[in-house]
Amino acid sequence: MKRKTLAAIAALTTGVGAALASGFGTGDPLAEYDTINRINLVDITQHARTTFARADLDKNNALDVDEFASLTVVKAELARLNGYVAIELDDGPRLITVAVEAFSSLGRGERLLIDTVARSKFYSITGGADLMKEDQYVGERMASFVDADRNRDGDLIKAELERFVALGANISTAGV
């Protein structure tokens, strides 16, 4: 994995995620932004499109395997460090809290495992192609939404929401 790509995605992933992780403002990002306890497929689709655009570092309207794997590792790292993930919606960023097993950075082995799984997932989504298009990325996030929506009511709440976050970042959470 290219360190330059990972560093760039760390600064860009989900837009507000990295900024929130730094604790700008009052130093307590949870106090500055609303947490959400329910999200629907429309919101996830919007967020997936925004995330895709920010992760597409070379602006070629596609993600390569390094961009996708880096995005996945950074999402996992931010979730583990902070206990939440940031979601950008039309009316601004929102936070989803995650019951992580431990507030800490990922170990080298965990990072490597998440990277390896993400690369395999990339080729599964793209059918072995070298580039992932936006509709493929959004489709994958929508499929994760459907998988997480255990009661099939069209909204993710509580454990469903945590499952969705965990699927996106390839992490384990205490509540899933």
C-alpha positions in Angstrom: 0.0 0.0 0.0 1.3 3.4 -0.8 1.9 5.5 2.3 1.2 8.7 0.4 -2.3 7.4 -0.6 -3.0 6.3 3.0 -2.0 9.7 4.3 -4.0 11.6 1.8 -7.1 9.5 2.4 -6.7 9.9 6.1 -7.0 13.7 5.6 -10.0 13.3 3.3 -12.0 10.3 4.4 -15.6 11.2 4.9 -14.6 14.8 5.1 -15.4 15.5 8.7 -14.0 12.2 10.1 -10.4 13.3 10.3 -11.2 16.8 11.5 -13.5 15.4 14.2 -10.8 13.0 15.2 -8.4 15.9 15.8 -10.9 17.4 18.3 -11.1 20.9 16.8 -13.3 23.5 18.5 -14.1 22.7 22.1 -12.0 19.5 21.9 -15.2 17.4 22.4 -16.6 16.7 18.9 -19.5 14.9 20.4 -20.6 18.2 22.0 -20.4 20.1 18.7 -22.2 17.6 16.4 -25.4 15.7 16.7 -25.3 12.0 17.1 -27.8 10.0 15.1 -29.5 6.9 16.3 -31.4 6.2 13.1 -30.4 6.4 9.4 -32.2 5.4 6.2 -31.0 4.2 2.8 -31.4 7.7 1.2 -28.9 9.1 3.8 -26.5 6.2 3.3 -26.6 6.6 -0.5 -25.8 10.4 -0.2 -23.0 9.7 2.2 -21.6 7.0 0.0 -21.4 9.3 -3.0 -19.7 12.0 -0.9 -17.2 9.5 0.5 -16.5 8.1 -2.9 -15.8 11.6 -4.3 -13.4 12.4 -1.5 -11.6 9.0 -1.7 -11.0 9.4 -5.4 -7.7 11.2 -5.0 -6.7 11.3 -8.6 -10.2 12.5 -9.6 -10.6 9.9 -12.4 -14.1 9.0 -11.2 -13.0 5.6 -10.0 -11.3 4.1 -7.0 -8.2 1.9 -7.4 -7.5 -0.9 -4.9 -5.1 1.3 -2.9 -7.7 4.1 -2.5 -10.4 1.6 -1.5 -8.1 -0.3 1.0 -6.8 3.0 2.5 -10.3 4.3 2.9 -11.3 1.1 4.7 -8.3 1.1 7.0 -8.8 4.8 7.9 -12.5 4.3 8.6 -11.6 1.4 11.0 -8.8 3.5 12.6 -11.1 6.5 13.3 -13.9 4.3 14.6 -11.5 2.5 17.0 -9.8 5.7 18.2 -12.9 7.7 18.7 -15.8 5.4 19.3 -17.8 7.0 16.5 -17.9 7.6 12.8 -18.9 10.7 11.0 -21.6 10.7 8.4 -22.2 13.8 6.1 -25.8 14.6 5.4 -27.4 17.5 3.5 -27.8 19.4 6.8 -24.3 18.8 8.0 -22.2 16.1 9.7 -23.6 13.7 12.2 -21.9 11.1 14.4 -22.8 7.5 14.8 -21.4 6.1 18.1 -19.8 2.7 17.9 -19.3 0.3 20.9 -15.8 -0.6 20.0 -14.0 -3.3 22.0 -11.3 -0.9 23.0 -10.5 2.7 22.3 -7.1 2.4 20.8 -5.3 2.6 17.5 -5.2 -0.5 15.3 -2.2 -2.7 15.7 0.0 -3.5 12.8 -1.6 -6.9 12.4 -5.1 -5.5 12.5 -4.3 -2.9 9.9 -2.8 -5.6 7.7 -5.8 -7.8 8.1 -8.3 -5.0 7.3 -6.2 -4.0 4.3 -6.1 -7.5 3.0 -9.9 -8.1 3.5 -10.6 -4.7 1.8 -8.4 -5.6 -1.2 -10.3 -8.9 -1.6 -13.6 -7.1 -1.2 -12.5 -4.6 -3.9 -11.9 -7.3 -6.5 -15.1 -9.1 -5.5 -17.1 -5.8 -6.0 -15.4 -5.0 -9.3 -15.4 -8.5 -10.7 -11.6 -8.5 -10.9 -11.4 -5.1 -12.6 -8.7 -2.6 -11.6 -11.1 0.3 -10.9 -14.3 0.6 -8.9 -16.9 3.0 -10.3 -19.1 5.1 -8.1 -22.2 3.0 -8.7 -20.3 -0.1 -7.6 -19.2 1.6 -4.4 -22.6 3.0 -3.7 -24.1 -0.4 -4.5 -21.8 -2.1 -2.0 -22.8 0.4 0.7 -26.5 -0.2 -0.1 -26.0 -3.9 0.1 -24.3 -3.5 3.5 -27.3 -1.4 4.6 -29.7 -4.2 3.5 -27.6 -6.8 5.3 -27.6 -4.7 8.5 -31.3 -4.0 8.4 -32.3 -7.1 10.2 -36.0 -6.3 10.7 -36.3 -5.0 7.1 -38.0 -1.7 8.1 -35.8 0.5 6.0 -34.1 2.2 8.9 -31.0 1.3 10.8 -31.1 1.7 14.6 -29.0 0.5 17.5 -27.3 -2.8 16.8 -28.3 -2.5 13.1 -26.5 0.8 12.8 -23.4 -0.6 14.6 -23.4 -3.6 12.2 -23.5 -1.3 9.2 -20.6 0.7 10.5 -18.6 -2.4 11.3 -19.3 -3.8 7.8 -18.0 -0.6 6.2 -14.8 -0.5 8.2 -14.2 -4.3 8.5 -14.0 -4.0 12.3 -15.5 -5.9 15.3 -17.6 -4.0 17.7 -18.7 -4.9 21.2 -22.4 -4.7 20.4 -22.4 -6.6 17.1 
